[in-house]
Amino acid sequence: AANWYLEDGSVTVNADNSGQTVTQGSGSAVPDEDPVITQRKSSVETGNTIAINASDQATANVTIKDINIKSSKDAIDVTGSSSANITLEGDNKIFSETGSALHVSDGNVTINGSGSLKAEIQDEPDSGYNHNAKIGSHENEDMSGSIHITGDATVKTDDNIAPNCGGDGAGIGSGEDGEMSGNIVIDGNAQVEVSSNDRGAGIGTGDDGNFRGSITIDGNAKVTAKAGGDHTGSDGSGIGTGNDGAFTGTVTIGGNAVV
């Protein structure tokens, strides 16, 4: 394992049945089964990003530690049907202006560890609206994979939303007009505080999104989920569908979970 500093360039992790490599910027692929992606100064935002690619039924393993990404595209992109284990250490912030903070569509992502992750997207009237999920799929893109938050991980999204905001993706789930047919599981000792920006669900679908998947909250998890953050005009649900969405999936709350 090695430390990879985002100040030195964007990082791509590739995993297949022959192993795992890391490529930074225009450099060559370096074998690394357990990379730690970090920054020398986490107080300084970087525009460099992280991409995770896995094939041949392999799972990529990545630790992020004290990163602070502010990008015009996806801050972290789990591409296609890739599978990834993301371990959190320290305090991590990821922000996207036009994409998702953590993009997942038909991939399978597990977020664990003892650190925290704050995921935000741009949604200001003067800067343009972002209709993607903060963690999940883009606008007009289905979320058919899985998102599993577990361990002692803390995951939050920004709920200090400006008045007249218009971003309609979910906090965790699908973007606006995207179907949610995948699975979201929150368990272990995870703590999750999540909201959409406006008419999406806190956990589930964005505006006009049909929910056919499942949400399971179990173990000792503590979850706060709301639509629209502090925006009083929101029409989405805390858990379920966004505005004008159809619900045919399941929500299961068990164990010692507090919601």
C-alpha positions in Angstrom: 0.0 0.0 0.0 1.1 3.6 -0.7 -0.1 7.1 -0.2 -1.4 8.8 -3.3 -1.6 12.6 -2.9 -4.4 14.3 -5.0 -2.3 17.5 -5.3 -0.1 15.4 -7.7 -3.0 14.7 -10.1 -6.3 12.7 -10.5 -6.2 9.1 -9.5 -7.6 6.0 -11.3 -7.8 2.7 -9.6 -8.2 -0.4 -11.8 -9.0 -3.9 -10.5 -9.4 -7.2 -12.4 -8.7 -10.8 -11.8 -5.0 -10.2 -12.2 -4.8 -7.6 -9.4 -5.2 -3.9 -8.8 -3.2 -1.0 -10.1 -3.2 2.8 -9.5 -2.6 5.4 -12.2 -2.0 9.1 -11.3 -2.2 11.8 -14.0 -0.3 10.7 -17.1 1.9 8.3 -15.1 2.2 4.5 -15.5 0.0 2.0 -13.7 1.5 0.9 -10.4 0.4 -2.3 -8.6 -1.2 -1.4 -5.3 -3.8 -3.6 -3.6 -4.6 -1.2 -0.8 -4.0 2.4 -1.9 -4.6 5.3 0.5 -5.7 8.4 -1.4 -5.1 11.6 0.6 -3.9 15.2 0.5 -1.0 17.0 2.1 -3.2 19.8 3.1 -6.9 18.8 3.5 -7.9 22.4 4.2 -7.1 23.3 0.5 -9.7 22.2 -2.1 -8.4 20.3 -5.1 -10.1 19.9 -8.5 -8.4 16.5 -9.0 -10.8 13.5 -8.9 -10.9 9.7 -8.2 -12.1 7.1 -10.7 -12.6 3.4 -9.7 -12.8 0.7 -12.4 -13.3 -3.0 -11.7 -13.9 -5.8 -14.1 -13.8 -9.6 -14.2 -16.0 -9.7 -11.0 -13.1 -8.1 -9.1 -13.6 -5.6 -6.3 -11.5 -2.5 -6.0 -10.2 -1.6 -2.5 -9.6 2.1 -1.8 -9.0 4.1 1.4 -9.7 7.8 1.3 -8.2 9.9 4.1 -8.8 13.6 4.7 -9.5 14.5 1.1 -11.2 17.8 0.0 -12.3 17.6 -3.6 -14.3 20.4 -5.4 -14.7 19.3 -9.0 -16.7 20.4 -12.1 -17.5 16.7 -12.7 -18.0 13.6 -10.5 -15.7 13.9 -7.5 -15.5 10.1 -7.1 -16.8 8.0 -10.0 -17.4 4.3 -9.6 -17.7 3.5 -13.3 -20.2 1.3 -14.9 -20.8 -2.0 -13.1 -17.7 -1.8 -11.0 -17.5 -3.0 -7.4 -15.6 -1.0 -4.8 -14.9 -1.1 -1.1 -14.2 2.5 0.1 -12.8 2.8 3.6 -13.1 6.2 5.3 -10.3 7.6 7.5 -10.3 11.1 8.9 -12.7 13.8 7.5 -13.5 13.7 3.8 -15.3 16.3 1.7 -16.4 15.8 -1.9 -18.2 18.4 -4.0 -19.4 18.3 -7.6 -20.7 21.2 -9.6 -22.3 19.3 -12.5 -22.0 15.6 -11.6 -22.5 13.5 -8.4 -20.3 13.8 -5.4 -20.0 10.0 -5.4 -21.3 8.6 -8.7 -22.8 5.1 -8.6 -25.2 3.7 -11.3 -25.1 -0.1 -11.8 -22.0 -0.6 -9.6 -21.8 -2.0 -6.1 -20.2 0.2 -3.5 -19.5 -0.5 0.2 -18.5 2.5 2.4 -17.0 1.6 5.7 -14.3 2.5 8.2 -14.2 4.9 11.1 -14.0 8.2 9.2 -16.5 10.6 7.8 -17.7 11.6 4.3 -19.6 14.8 3.4 -21.0 14.8 -0.1 -22.3 18.0 -1.7 -23.4 19.2 -5.2 -23.9 22.6 -6.6 -27.4 24.0 -6.3 -27.4 27.8 -6.3 -29.9 29.9 -8.4 -27.1 32.0 -9.7 -24.8 29.1 -10.7 -27.2 26.6 -12.2 -29.1 23.6 -10.7 -27.6 20.2 -10.4 -30.3 17.4 -10.8 -28.0 14.5 -10.0 -28.0 12.4 -6.8 -25.4 13.5 -4.3 -24.5 9.8 -3.8 -25.9 7.7 -6.7 -26.9 8.2 -10.3 -27.0 11.2 -12.6 -30.1 12.9 -14.0 -32.0 10.6 -16.4 -29.8 7.6 -15.2 -31.1 4.6 -13.3 -29.5 3.4 -10.1 -29.6 -0.3 -10.4 -26.6 -1.2 -8.3 -26.1 -1.2 -4.6 -24.8 1.2 -1.9 -23.9 -0.2 1.5 -22.9 2.1 4.3 -21.6 0.2 7.3 -19.0 -0.1 10.1 -18.5 3.1 12.0 -18.7 5.3 8.9 -20.4 8.7 9.1 -22.0 10.0 5.9 -23.6 13.4 5.5 -24.9 15.6 2.8 -25.2 19.4 2.9 -28.7 20.5 4.0 -28.0 24.2 4.1 -29.8 24.8 0.8 -30.3 28.2 -0.6 -33.9 29.6 -1.0 -35.5 28.8 -4.4 -33.1 25.9 -5.0 -34.1 23.6 -7.8 -31.9 20.5 -7.8 -34.2 17.5 -7.9 -31.9 14.4 -7.3 -32.0 12.3 -4.2 -29.5 12.6 -1.4 -28.7 8.9 -1.8 -30.2 7.1 -4.7 -31.1 8.2 -8.2 -31.0 11.6 -10.0 -34.1 13.3 -11.4 -36.1 11.1 -13.8 -33.9 8.1 -12.8 -35.4 4.8 -11.7 -34.2 3.3 -8.5 -34.2 -0.5 -8.9 -31.1 -1.2 -6.8 -30.5 -1.6 -3.1 -29.4 0.8 -0.3 -28.3 -0.8 3.0 -27.3 1.1 6.1 -26.2 -1.0 9.0 -23.4 -1.6 11.5 -22.8 1.5 13.6 -23.1 3.8 10.6 -24.5 7.3 11.1 -26.1 8.9 8.1 -27.6 12.4 7.8 -28.9 13.0 4.3 -31.2 15.2 2.4 -32.1 16.0 -1.2 -31.9 19.6 -2.4 -35.6 20.1 -3.5 -38.1 17.6 -4.9 -36.0 14.4 -4.6 -36.1 12.0 -1.6 -33.5 12.1 1.1 -32.9 8.4 0.4 -34.6 6.9 -2.7 -35.3 8.6 -6.0 -35.2 12.0 -7.5 -38.1 13.9 -8.9 -40.3 11.8 -11.2 -38.3 8.7 -10.3 -39.9 5.3 -9.9 -38.8 3.2 -6.9 -38.6 -0.5 -7.5 -35.7 -1.4 -5.3 -35.1 -1.8 -1.6 -33.8 0.2 1.4 -32.7 -1.6 4.5 -31.7 0.1 7.7 -30.5 -2.3 10.4 -28.0 -3.0 13.1 -27.2 0.0 15.3 -27.4 2.5 12.5 -28.7 6.0 13.1 -30.3 7.7 10.1 -31.8 11.1 9.5 -33.3 11.5 6.1 -35.3 14.4 4.7 -36.3 16.0 1.5 -35.2 19.5 0.5 -32.9 20.1 3.4 -34.1 23.4 5.0 -36.1 24.3 1.8 -39.8 24.5 2.8 -41.1 24.0 -0.7 -39.9 20.5 -1.1 -42.3 17.8 -2.4 -40.2 14.7 -1.9 -40.2 12.1 0.8 -37.5 11.5 3.5 -37.3 7.9 2.4 -38.9 6.6 -0.7 -39.7 8.6 -3.9 -39.3 12.1 -5.0 -42.1 14.3 -6.2 -44.4 12.5 -8.7 -42.7 9.2 -8.2 -44.2 5.7 -8.1 -43.3 3.4 -5.3 -43.4 -0.4 -5.7 -40.2 -1.3 -3.7 -39.6 -2.0 0.0 -38.3 -0.2 3.0 -37.2 -2.4 6.0 -36.1 -1.0 9.4 -34.8 -3.6 11.9 -32.3 -4.4 14.6 -31.6 -1.5 16.9 -31.7 1.1 14.1 -32.9 4.6 14.9 -34.5 6.5 12.0 
